[in-house]
Amino acid sequence: MSNFDDYNRRIQQHDRFHTWHVRNLRTVHHEISCTTCYPPEDDESFPSLDAYIRFERFWDWVSEEHSAESYTSYTQQYFRRLCQNPDRYRTLEYLGLLIYSIRYTQAPDSFIGFRQDLYNAFQTTENFQVNVVYSETNTDSPPILSPIHIPEDTDSDRTIQSDIEELQLSDDSDDEDYHLDLLFGEMAAQAVDIQNLTAAVTALNNAFGAPNWNNVTNAVNQLQVAVAAQNVQQAARGHGLVHPPSFHGGSQDPVSWLTEFNQAADANGWNAARKCAVVPAYLKGVAAVWYQTTNAANALNGWNNPAAVANSFEHQFELRFRTPALIETWSTELDQRQQKPNESVDDYAADVIRLYQRVNTAAFAYPDGVQARKFIQGLRPELYMAVKPFQENTLAGAIQRAKDCETTLQHGQQKLMSFSAQKDNTTTELMNVVTALTQQIANMEQRLSAGNANIHPTNQPIPSVAANTNVVARRPPPTGRPLVCYSCGQPGHISRRCPLNTNPTNIPPAPTTNSAPTVPIQRNPTPNNAVTVDAAVLQQLINKVTPGPSTNPTQSLN
């Protein structure tokens, strides 16, 4: 094919089928560049981390140089097959299918030229072990190595349709083991490891010339340690246990990303040289452009080397992406940080430490005492009052003191809750006693009211008697006989009510000159629940309500 006309028409037709919601479209119209029918595989499907990194390099190159827009699972499969270095005819086929499995924002001008350029990229980078770098003497294109000449016969000039139908891989090819870890194992050795081995061998040779065999033993031990370290690194190099995150620049936190990348590198067993070789695959967008520019100006061949900051990736990375605007944002967040109501001291301290790690730089860093004071000021009021008097001068000491106070406060709250529960039980018992007493008093009042009703029925008015009447006889005296006291001989009272009697319990009688006629009280049988009323007490009540004295002192109660 000399152009992409058929390719574009086929894509347009396939996309129309999608808008028509055609069922089983993968069977009716097979299109290997459709991301809906054949979405890309996830990162875990790659046989090794090296395979993933190589594909990322390939995609970055084809996106930038040939306006590639999207790829499918077929793109990943054809790329892996090309990395196996097939024969000439298979290479030709896989290159064509790899091109047709990609969609472009702008179709390439020439299929033959694109295929040749793709082949040259595979050859010059050894299947994308490194990034594609054009020579400075010839910036138009890299030198053509072993160009593929397309046969001129009609059989080889096949259409896109025949290429896809005859040479497409089956959907079951995902389960095939390509053994890429064995293919790239020997080529993945890093220069720093070779240098370490060379130094160890040199030390061993020098030691053999020395008269002391201890030097020989030390050299052998060093060689064994170097070989063991290389074996560990080589084993981890082919198996990506942890995939570091990607960094795109902008408002993304550079400190967090750098920390996560170093943690993933430690888990994978990468040394400094390996991290420098792998990190470009995880820089995207603005970050990728910065790396290419910086690495071209100053080779970033060191990871964290204070002696050569110009060639140290970490120093240059933080210098570029740890901007003053981000530092100001972190400083404002640190000044406004307060412990939340339900937030533990551990969570609050972790966030404060995270902010200090971003704000503090080599040029300026908050003193430890200032960090401790700002931490204490952000504590909840109850913890602030408990921690402040100790005047902690270090952040670590303030955090530990706050944690101790928090534990004590929690235990104190538990004790208060326990005491409150006991107090509630005591109050409940007391309330029960008061309620019982109240009920008994109410019952007594009812019984007293019933007794008064029996003494003075409501249908019979209380008779009016003299105010000075002080005796109520249980049995009226005989008719016509005056009431005479047996003790003093005076009329108007009896001996039990005699005023001359020295018994203090007796109620003094009323004056004899103003005695009023007494009225006999009808004796009714007392019910079981009635209150017995003393006659003397009742007589006193009657005396208080009597309107005036009587003129007949000798009048009987009858």
Secondary structure, DSSP 8 states (H G I E B T S, - for coil): --SSHHHHHHHHHHHHHHHTT-TTHHHHS--TT-TTTS----GGGSSSHHHHHHHHHHHHHHHHHH-EEE--HHHHHHHHHHTT---HHHHHHHHHHHHHTSEESS--S-HHHHHHHHHHHHHHTTTTTS-----SS--S-----S------STTT---HHHHHHHH---GGGGG----HHHHHHGGG--HHHHHHHHHHHHHHHHHHTSS-HHHHHHHHHHHHHHHHHHHHHHHHHTS-SS----B--TTS-HHHHHHHHHHHHHHHT--HHHHHHHGGGGB-THHHHHHHHHHHHS---BSS-GGGGGGBHHHHHHHHHS-HHHHHHHHHHHHT----TT--HHHHHHHHHHHHHHH--SS----HHHHHHHHHHTS-HHHHHHHGGG---SHHHHHHHHHHHHHHHHHHHHHHHHHHHHHHHHHHHHHHHHHHHHHHHHHHHHHHHHHHHHHS-TTS------TT-----SS---TT---B-TTT--BTS-GGG-TT---TTS-----STT-------------TTS----HHHHHHHHHHH--S--S-TT----
